[in-house]
Amino acid sequence: MPSLRLLFFLPFVLWACSPTAEEEHPLSANERAWWKEGIVYQVYPRSFQDTDGDGVGDLKGILQRVDYLDRLGIDIIWLNPIYGSPNDDNGYDISDYQAIMEGFGTMADFDTLLAALHDRGIRLVMDLVVNHTSDEHEWFQQSRASRDSPYRDYYHWWDAENGEPPHRAGFFDPEGKGWLYDEPTNAYYLHYFGRKQPDLKWETPKMRQEIYEMMHWWLKKGVDGFRMDVIPFISKDTTWPIVTEMELLERYQRNIWPAYYASGPNLHSYLQEMNREVLQAYDMMALGEGAGVTIDNAVDFVAKERNELDLFFHFDAVKMGYSKELGYKMLDSAWFDLIQFKDIHTQWSDVFAEQGWGSIYLGNHDQPRMVSRWGNDAPEHRAHSAKLLHTFLLSMRGTPFIYYGDELGMTNLRFDSIEQYRDIETLSWHSQLVSQGIDPAPYLEGWKITARDNGRSPFQWDDTENGGFTDGIPWLQVNENYQEINAAAQEHDPTSVLNYFRRMVEIRHAHPALVYGDYHVILPEHDHIYAYRRILKDDRMLILLNFSDELSVMSLPSSYHTGEVVINNYPEVKKVNNTITLQPYQAVIWNLD
Ligand code: ISL
């Protein structure tokens, strides 16, 4: 009997062999890839659906909602970490790479979920967190026990008889310090994130081999790829140069601070080795979280002949507007500038015009809700601006990533007090401020827009208690607006954000220009309207997005002749000759003649 996996891929094999499919698509099979054409939907398992009443989402919950995922029309799921973990950083602190987190279910549940997704033609990409483990991982337990342990070199240690190690930041350390003294062996260990997240020492070949074996284990199970957490951090300058405060500030302002921390001398050789030893053997998506990757070195990670990754997330867009003086993800007062927004997205689109491949996202589990950050979540604008953002995401170059709940236009939680937060990042930043004698009040105000928990609240399924997420007490507060914003209410409303999202998904699937087409901005200096065209041979499209809460007017160059409207988030659009007036947050796509 053919395996489920074979049955899953059979349609793709038939499609690839079919002359009709080849004739219909303007590009040849070797120019195409499923991870370029696919639309990715990110599931944050803790907050998706709880089935056992413990207030925490679980794998059975995702399984229960597989048909919902299928009806979204998406192609790929990215699942945040579900591995064994004491859960200090919601699973980004792994104590067992080949187990399922307590509370999330069992390995059998995982296998059932994977098969259910594959049955529906949906692929599954897992998180891969290999810059650090949990301090409860067996390797670290052994490593910290003795300087002679065979696991000692799996982590970075600094013997205390050599004095204090050179300063490095520990992003989630309550005192902001990246080295922590550990009594049993009189040495400091390195942790770029929380104290319970010691950094692995990639310089140790045996450690790398163990990681590769673990990756094979998951890929042989049938997962379709990895999203590699903070992957540029795996290589460090282990001569540990001294970094002065001035240098740090200067680097921070020029946005090259990770050079001290990450993107070390061996980064590309580790990625090439990982590709050789693991990735190249599978038809998979190799997606990096590219913290610190810049326009200048972007292509080095993803050019085909380099045999490293397929694509990665950059941070330039999501960091837009962060205050350099205040830090801690505080936004400058007039932080949104559409011209700058266009500029960043255009640069990141153009860099992959010839080589490599990119991604496009406006939210994820480290970001606030898309509509609260990039749109306008006031009741009169929320739905229109959420639809506009979906139009943007699904018409740009690069694989689009949609974060769970954004298809409904879910909004930020906006907590008033630190007690409501659960996220290690916000809690440790609060401690850092307090320990420096800084009043946290203005920061608490700022975090109402930027803090990570804003985007982690439970999925709003319906208007029953807790939005249908759990019968128990949710681990993080459900947004108070669940009775108004929920999937059940939007399901049968043809004008809902959800149904608009589904239509945009169909449109991206139907138009190769939106995936592979050339991208060109029109009127880059217009400060309200983001206008661009995407063209691939006969497939020609014009996208107009009014990113403001005002009526906005633009004149298209006379060479543009619009045909049919493909999608519009308002019933009509006002166009007189080539002068177009867009309503607040209006989004329109036209075919171009
Ligand atoms: O955005 C960030 C910088 O302030 C951080 O939220 C985040 O730590 C950074 O983007 C790296 O993120 C990844 O690694 C972290 C984990 O907490 C994040 O959830 C993960 O996406 C440590 O594993």
Residues whose N, C-alpha, C, O or C-beta is under 5 A from the ligand:
A	BS01	ISL	D89 Y92 F193 D229 V230 D366
